[in-house]
Amino acid sequence: MNQAASLQFLSAEWVAACVAAINASETYRVTSADWTYGAVALVAAAQPALGIERAQGVWIDLDRGMCRAARLVSPEEAEGAPFMLTSDYASWKQVLRKQLSPIAGILERRITLTGSLPVILRYVKSAEELVSVVAMVPTRFVDE
C-alpha cells in the first residue's frame, strides 16, 4: 500500500474518508435501510508498546443506510453510544484487513460488545458491508 496515500487509522482524516465511503455505497444503503438503532462507537484499547498511550474511539452516527456524522471520541464518550465495540489495536487491524469479521470477533470474545447482541445479529449483512466499505479506505497502522 502506498504509505503517502494512506490515512492513519483513527485520525480525523481517516474518519472523514470513512464517512464519505459509507455514504457513497449503494450496497450499504440498501443493506442498512431499516437501521434506526443509533450510533455505533468503536474503541481501540491503549497499547503503549505501539506508542498508543490511551484508548481511542470513533463515534459513527448511522441511520437508515447513511452515516449522518462521525467523530473521534474518548472511551468515556463512546460509552454513551447505543452500541460500543471495544478491542485491541491488532484485532481492529484484522477487521479492516478483512481477516476477522466483527461478528466473529464478538462471538469469539475478541471484540467486546456493549449493546444488544440480538439487534446486531439481525444486521449481519449490514455489518459486513460496513466493514467492506471502510476497508476500502487506504489505511495506515502505527505498526506498519
C-alpha positions in Angstrom: 0.0 0.0 0.0 1.3 3.5 -0.8 2.0 4.9 2.6 1.8 8.5 1.3 -1.7 8.0 0.0 -3.0 6.1 3.1 -4.6 7.7 6.2 -3.6 7.0 9.7 -6.1 4.7 11.5 -8.3 6.7 13.9 -7.2 10.1 12.6 -9.7 12.8 11.8 -8.8 12.4 8.1 -9.4 8.7 8.2 -12.8 9.2 9.9 -13.9 11.8 7.3 -12.8 9.4 4.5 -14.9 6.6 6.1 -18.0 8.8 6.2 -17.6 9.7 2.5 -17.1 6.0 1.6 -20.1 4.8 3.6 -22.4 7.5 2.1 -21.1 6.6 -1.4 -22.0 2.9 -1.1 -25.3 2.0 -2.6 -24.9 -1.6 -1.2 -24.5 -0.3 2.3 -27.5 2.0 1.9 -29.7 -0.9 0.8 -28.5 -3.5 3.4 -28.9 -0.9 6.2 -32.0 0.9 5.1 -34.0 -0.1 8.2 -31.2 0.5 10.7 -32.7 3.0 13.2 -30.9 1.9 16.3 -28.5 4.8 16.5 -24.8 5.3 16.7 -22.0 2.7 16.9 -18.8 3.5 18.7 -15.6 1.7 18.1 -12.8 1.8 20.7 -9.2 0.6 20.3 -7.6 -0.1 23.7 -4.4 1.6 24.7 -1.2 -0.2 23.6 1.9 1.5 25.0 4.2 -0.9 23.1 2.9 0.7 19.9 3.0 4.2 21.2 -0.8 4.3 21.8 -0.8 5.6 25.3 -4.6 5.8 25.8 -7.6 4.2 24.3 -9.0 5.9 21.2 -12.6 5.9 19.9 -14.7 6.9 17.0 -18.5 7.6 17.1 -20.3 6.7 13.9 -23.9 8.0 13.7 -25.7 5.6 11.4 -29.3 5.9 10.3 -31.2 4.2 7.5 -28.2 3.3 5.4 -26.4 6.7 5.8 -23.7 8.0 8.0 -25.0 11.2 9.4 -21.7 12.1 11.1 -18.6 10.6 12.7 -16.0 11.9 15.0 -13.2 10.9 17.2 -14.2 10.4 20.9 -12.8 9.4 24.2 -13.6 5.9 25.5 -15.9 7.7 28.1 -17.8 9.4 25.3 -18.0 6.2 23.4 -19.9 4.6 26.3 -22.8 6.8 25.5 -23.4 5.1 22.2 -26.3 2.6 21.9 -23.6 0.1 20.6 -20.0 0.1 21.6 -17.4 -2.3 20.2 -14.1 -2.5 22.1 -11.0 -4.4 21.1 -7.2 -4.2 20.9 -5.5 -2.5 18.0 -4.4 -5.7 16.4 -8.0 -7.0 16.2 -9.2 -3.8 14.6 -6.4 -4.0 12.1 -7.6 -7.6 11.3 -11.2 -6.4 10.9 -10.1 -3.7 8.4 -7.9 -6.1 6.5 -11.0 -8.4 6.3 -9.2 -11.1 8.2 -11.7 -11.0 11.1 -15.4 -10.4 10.8 -16.7 -8.1 13.5 -19.5 -10.6 14.3 -17.0 -13.5 14.6 -14.8 -11.2 16.8 -17.8 -10.6 19.1 -18.7 -14.3 19.2 -15.0 -15.3 19.8 -14.8 -12.6 22.6 -12.0 -10.7 20.7 -14.3 -7.7 20.4 -16.5 -6.7 23.4 -20.0 -5.5 22.5 -21.9 -3.2 24.8 -25.5 -3.1 23.4 -28.0 -5.5 22.1 -26.4 -8.6 20.6 -29.8 -9.8 19.1 -30.1 -6.4 17.2 -26.5 -6.7 15.9 -27.2 -10.3 14.8 -30.2 -9.2 12.8 -27.9 -6.8 10.9 -25.0 -9.2 10.0 -25.1 -8.2 6.3 -25.1 -4.6 7.2 -22.1 -5.0 9.5 -20.3 -7.0 6.8 -21.0 -4.3 4.2 -19.9 -1.5 6.5 -16.6 -3.3 7.1 -16.2 -3.8 3.3 -16.8 -0.1 2.6 -14.5 1.1 5.4 -11.8 -1.5 4.4 -11.6 0.3 1.0 -10.3 3.5 2.7 -6.5 3.4 2.4 -5.4 2.9 6.0 -2.1 3.1 7.6 -1.5 1.5 11.1 1.2 2.6 13.6 2.9 -0.8 13.5 3.5 -0.7 9.7 
